Every structure is written in structure tokens, then in C-alpha cells.
Amino acid sequence: MRVNIYSFILVLCSISCTSSNGQEQNKNVFLTEDEKTELKDNMESWLADGDLVGGELLILQSNDTLIHHTVGWMNREENIPFQKNTICRIRSMTKPIVGTCILMLMEEGKLSINDPVSVYLPSFANSLSGEITIRQLLTHTSGIEDLGYEGYVQSSRDFKNLEEYVDKVGQLGPVYSPGTKYRYSDPGSSTLAHIVAKITGMPVEDFVQQRVIEPLGMSHTLCNLPNNYPERNKISCTYRLRRGVFQRYWSNSQPQTHHFFRGSGGMYSTISDYSKFLSMWANDGVFEGKRYLREETIEEALKGSNVNNSYGFQWSLYSSHGNEETEPSVFGHGGSDGTWAMADRDSRLSVFYFTQSRGGSTRVKLRQLLEDYFDLEF
């Protein structure tokens, strides 16, 4: 049973906020008005100090919005403000979505996460990669390092499609013995995406669309950005910190930076869309009355591996202060262009922070504030 500070607070609020005639008053006091003001003021000061170009913060408790605030610009050069539900490049927040597809196939009996990858991908059937399992890909313990390690200097952009890219990953093999270390790995997550494609016989982006995006009603979420996409004006430009100043490195008028969907990153989404996906996970696999994953699958996925207790099946895991030895109930993920989301399954509290200011420090600053407000430890 998961127990943390949120559940305790909720009980206290429930007791203290009930009037003498038995009618409940507002019991979900997770953010005071002063704390909301402090969060907004901090975002405004980050913008004024040049710590970000633009951003959006949403904090929910169940279906209640505690705060939803935006600052700055989605296109600074054309003075276009960062509005609520601006479409962002969510980068590695793609990983949990592809991981969800793997777990759906597992529940349907089409794979076992303990299977060697070589069962599904012939390029892994060799003396180097033959022992790597799907579970190890999910937990970043496969031994497959990120791009740039010795013998693997090519970028994924240099390959014509996902299959060619992942075949090269299998041929090169792991850098260390599978299952012995945690190393965050984009190629490992891309391999998961290719497994989905091989098993289903369709591009992984089509499976994501059919099984996650459309059923959850994520109407502004994309795996690939068509050149003729009609709502390009709602997509934020992306900026990178260079010599202390944010410079635009991708405009929403340009094609997407990769010509195929990698599965480790690449998706576009909004805060409201991603909140639906995260809510499904936080609600034990159910969203709006429809079950997407079994509760026992969620439980297993949100446990650490034998070599890293802070990462589950394509999810980062967090804990509350003083509860390091209990099962973590808080999980989430970030993206390298500045997006981040987390949810607590006990309190139904969730936080979403979307910027497109790559290399900035405001996500760390926000986490420090959240640690104080919600007794979290990141």
C-alpha cells in the first residue's frame, strides 16, 4: 500500500474543512493563494532575467485546476505569446508513450518483456546483442549507450528509416554487460519502437495514433509533423541557450528535424493532451471509464530496476521526503527542449511545465519550489 504526505494532508483537510451541518467545504488545499502568486511571480522573473523565452505551467488535483499560467513567447522574433496549450516538441516525453504500446502488446500476449530482443529483431541475434531483453530496454539497463560512443558516431538522422537505424544498434551491441548498469539510452528506446512496428506490422506511429492518441482524445498530439499541418501557427519555436542567451534553432515554419519517427523522441503535444495520458497512468490504467492497461501492469512499470530504483518502464520515479524505503507513488518524465510532467497516484496531484527553452535552468528551479510545497524529492 502506498502511503505518503499527500494522503495525510487530504485526510486532515477532509476533517477540518467539514462544517457542523455535515456539508463539506473545499478540502483540496494543496496550494495557498500566496504559493500560487509566488509561482507566477517566479515565472515572470525567469522571463525578465532571460532564463526562458516562454513557458506554461499547469497544476491539477484530480480534475481541479490549481494554477494555469503562461509567460513569454512561443515565437519571440514575431512577438507571438506563449498561449495556453501551445503545441511543443516534447522530445523524450515520447518514451513513456511508446513504452505504453509495448505494455499493451504484452497484455495481449504478443510479447513477453523478459524475451530477448532477438526473438523479434534478427539484427540482435548475434554474440553481442543476443542476451538483451525487452525489460532491459524499458529500464535503460540494456548496455546500449547513447549516440557517440566508440564505434557508433552516426546520428539517427543519417539513417533512412527506423529499421535501418535499429539494425545498426543491434549489430554494434551493448557497451557493458546487459542488466548490470543503468545508462539512459535513446537508441534503446528506439529499439522498443521498432519492436512495436515488427510485431504489429505497421509503422509504430500508426499504432501510437490508433491505440493512444485517438482513444485518449489527444487532438493536438503528433508523432510526425506534416509540411501541410494546418495548425503550425500553434507550434512553439524552439530555442537553445548559447553563451548565456537563448537563440532560436528551429522555427515552426521549418520541416521537422528528423525524417522518420524515432520512438525515443520526436512527438509534439500540448499540456492538456499530455495530462490525459498521464491521468490514465495515475488512475491505474483507466481514463474516462475506459481501461488501457491493467492495474498490475501499472504497478510493475512504476517500480525501479535491480540497478536503479529511480527509473521504471520508461518513467522516472520520485519519492517524498522521509519515504525513501517505501514504494514510490510519484512518476514522470522530461524532454530535452524544456518540457516536464509528474503525477502522484495517491493524491491525484499532477504538474506540467512546458517550455521550449533548451538548456535553461527553470525546470530545476520549479522542482525546488515543488519540493517545498509538496514535500517531494527530485
N, C-alpha and C positions, 0 to 999 in steps of 0.2 A: 504493500500500500504506500502510495506516495504522500508524504506529509511535508509541508514547508510553511514558510511565514505567511504566504498569501491566504492559505486556508484558515490559519489562526486569526488573521485580520478580518476575514469575511465573517467568521463566527462572532467576533467581538462587535463588528458593525451591525450584524443582524440583531444582536441582543440590545445594543444601546440605541438603535435607531427605530425601535418599535414603540409606538405610542401606547398610552394607557388603555385606549379603546380597542387595541389589538391590530390596528392598521399599521402596516409597515411604511416607514418613510424611506428616503433614499439611503440604501445601505452600502453602495459600492463607492466608497470614498477612497479611491486609490491615488488620486492626485488632488491636492488642495488648489484653490484658486491662485495662491501665491506660487506654487510649484508650476502651474500652467504658465503663469506670467513669466517666471524665470526661464522656462524652456523657450518661449517665444523670444524673450529678450536676448538669450544666448544665440539663437539662430540669427537674429538681426545683427548682433555684434560680430558673429563669424563672417557674415556677409560684408559688413563695413570694414573689417580688418583684412579682407581679401583671403579668408580661409576657405571660402567656397564661392562658386559662381551662382548657384541656385539650388534649392532643395525643398523637400516636402517631408513633413513628419505627421504620422497618424498613430495614435494610441487608442486601442479598443479594450473594453472589458465586456466580454460576451458580445452582444450586439450594440452596446452603448459606446458612442464616440466620446472619449475623454478629451482629446485635443486633435485638431487637424489644421495644420498651419503650413504655409508656404512662404519662401523668401526668394528674392533674386530673380535670375534669368534662366530660361531654357535656351535662349539664343541672345547672348549678350551683345553681339555685334549689330543685331537688328532691333535691340531693345524689346524683345518679346519675353514677358514674365513667365516664371515657372508657376504654372497653374495647378490646381488640384487635379490629380490623375493625368499628369503629363506622362507620356509613354517614355520609358527609359530602357537603355540597354542594361539588362540585369546580370550579364556575364555568368559567374559561377553559381548564381541562384538558379540556373538551369539544372544543375546537378541533381538536386532533390526531386525535380520533376521526372527526369529520366530514370532515377532510382526508383521512383514510384511505379514506372512502367515495368521495370524488372520484377518488382514485387507482385504486380498484378499477374504477370506471366507465371510467377512461382505459384500463386494461389490457384491458377488454372491448371497446374500440373504440367506446364510446358517446359519447365526447367527446375532444377534444384540449385540453390545458391551455394551448395557445397560441391557442385560439379566442377571439374576442371574446365577452364575456358575452351580448351582444345576440343571438347565434345561438340562445340558449336562453331568454332573458328579453326579451320585447318592450319592457318598461319601460326597458331600457338602450339601445334603438335610437333614439338621439337625438344631437344635436350635442355634448352634454355628456359622455355616458357611453359613446358608441359605440366608443371605442378601448380601453376597459378589457378586459383579458384575464383568464381564469381563473388563469393563472400569477401575475398581479399580485395577485389576491385571496389566493392561497395565501401569498404572501410579504409581504403588507401594504405593497405598493407601488402600489396602485391609485389613490391620491389621495383615496380616500374617508375622511374624518375620522370620529372617534368622535362620539357624540351631543353636541349642544350647540354645534356650530359655527354660524356665522351662516346663518340661513335654515333651520336644522334644530334646533328647540328641543324637539321632541317626544321623549318616551321611547318605547321599544319597547312599553311597557305600554299606550300609548294607541292601539294598533292592534288590530284584532280577530283577525288571524292573521298568519302569516309572510309570505304572499304580499302582503298589503296593505302590510306594513312594508317589504319589499324593493322593491316597486314604487315606494314613495316615495324610497328610496335612489337608485334609477336615475333618477328624474325630477329629483332635486336635483343629481346628478352629483358629480364629484370637486372637491376644493378646490384641488388643484395638478395639474400635468400627470402623467398616469399613467406609472409607471416611472422617475420622477426622484427620489423620496424614499421613505424608509421611515417610515410612521406606523401604529402599532398601531391596528387598526380592528375593533371589534365588528360594525358594520354590514357590513363587507366579508366577515367570516366568516359572518354570517347569510345573505349572498347566496350563498355556497357551498352552504349547507344547502338553500336554495330551488332551486338548480340540481339538486341530487340529487333533490329531490321532483319537479321538472318532467320530468327525464329518465326516472325510474323509474315515474312515475305513481302514487306512493304517498307518504304523509307521510314526511318524512326520518327521523323517529323510528322508523318501522316498518322502514325499510331498515337503520338502525343496529342495531336489535334482531335482524334476520334475518341480517345479514352480519358483525357484530362481536360483539355481546353474547352471543348464544346459542352460536355456534360456539366462542368462547373460554371458555365456561363462567363468564361474569361474572354470577353468580347474584344478586348484590345491587347491580346497576348499573341505574339507571333514567334514562330521558330525561324523563319526566313523573312526578309523584308523585300517584297517585290518592288521593282522600279516604279510601277504604276500604283503603288499603295495609296488609296485616296486620302488617308489621314496623316500624311507625312508632316503636315504642319503641327501635329500634336506630339511629335517625337522631339525630345531634347537633343541638342547638340552635346558633344562630349568634350571635356577639357582635361588637360594634363598639366600638373604642376612642373614648371621648368624654371629653375633659378629663382624660386620664390614667387613666381607669377603664373597664374593659370592661363594656358594658351589653348585655343580650340584645335583639336586634332581630328575631329570628324563632324561634318555638318549633315543635317537631316535631308539635304538635297543630294547627297552622295550615295552611291551603292553601298551595301553592307560590306564590311571589311573582309569577310571570308565568303568564298563562293559555294560552300556547302555547309550544312548544319553539323557541327562537331559533337553535340551532345554534352560536352564538358562546359560549354558556354554558348552564347550566341542568341539567346532569346530576348525578346522585347516584351515589356509588360508595364502595368500601372500598379500603384499601391492597392487600389480597390480590387483589381483582379487577383493579385498575389495573396491578398488577405483571404480570398475564398479558398485558395489552395492550402494555405497554412491553417485555416479554420478546420478543414477536413481532417488534417493530421492531428490538430489539437483536440478534436472531438472524437478521437478514437476511430477514425476512418469514415465518419459519417458527415455529410453536408446536405442540409435542407432535406433530411429524411432519406437520402439515398446513401447506401453503403458502397464505398470504393475499395477499402481494404479492411481485412479482419482486425479486430482489436488485438489479437495475439501477434499479428504481423507488426502492428504499430509498436507494441511493447518490445519486441525483439529488435526492431530497427532503431529504437531510441536507447539502446544500451551501447556502451563502449566496447571496443575490441579487447583482446587479451593483452595488447601492447599500448593501447591508448584509450583511456576512459573518457576522453573529451570529444570523441567523434564516433558516430554510429554509422548507419547506412546512408551515406551522402548527406548527413546532417551534423552540424556542430552541436555539442551538448554543453550546457551550462548548469550551475548549481547556485543555491542560495547560501549565504554566509552561515557557517556552522553546521552545514548539512553535507559535507564532503563525502561522508560514508553512506549516505542514503542514495537511492536510485534517483538520478536527475530527472526533473519533470520539464525543464526549460530547454528548448532546442531552437535552432535557427540556421541561417546561412547568410553570407555576404557575397557581393560581387565586386570585382576589382575597379569598376568605374565609379563606385561610391554607394551602391545600394546595400541595404541590410534589413533583415527581418528576424524577429524572435517571437516565440509564444510559450506561455506556461500552461500546461494541461490542467493543473489543479485550479488555478484562479480564473482561467479563460482570459487572461491578460495577454495582449499581443502588441508589439511595437514594430512600426515600419518607418524606415528612414531612407528616402531615395534622393540621391544627388547624382550628378554626372561630372563630379569634380575629382578626377582620378589623382591619387597621391595626397589628398588632403587629410587633415587630422581630425575633422569634426566628428567622424564616426566614433573615434576613441573618446572624444570629449563628451559626446552624448552618452556613451556607455558609462562614463564616470558619474554623470548625473543620475542615470538609471540605477546604478549601484546604491546610491544614497536613498533614492525614492522607494525602491522596491526590494532592497536587501539582496541584490543579485551579485554574482561574482563572475566576471568575464575573463 
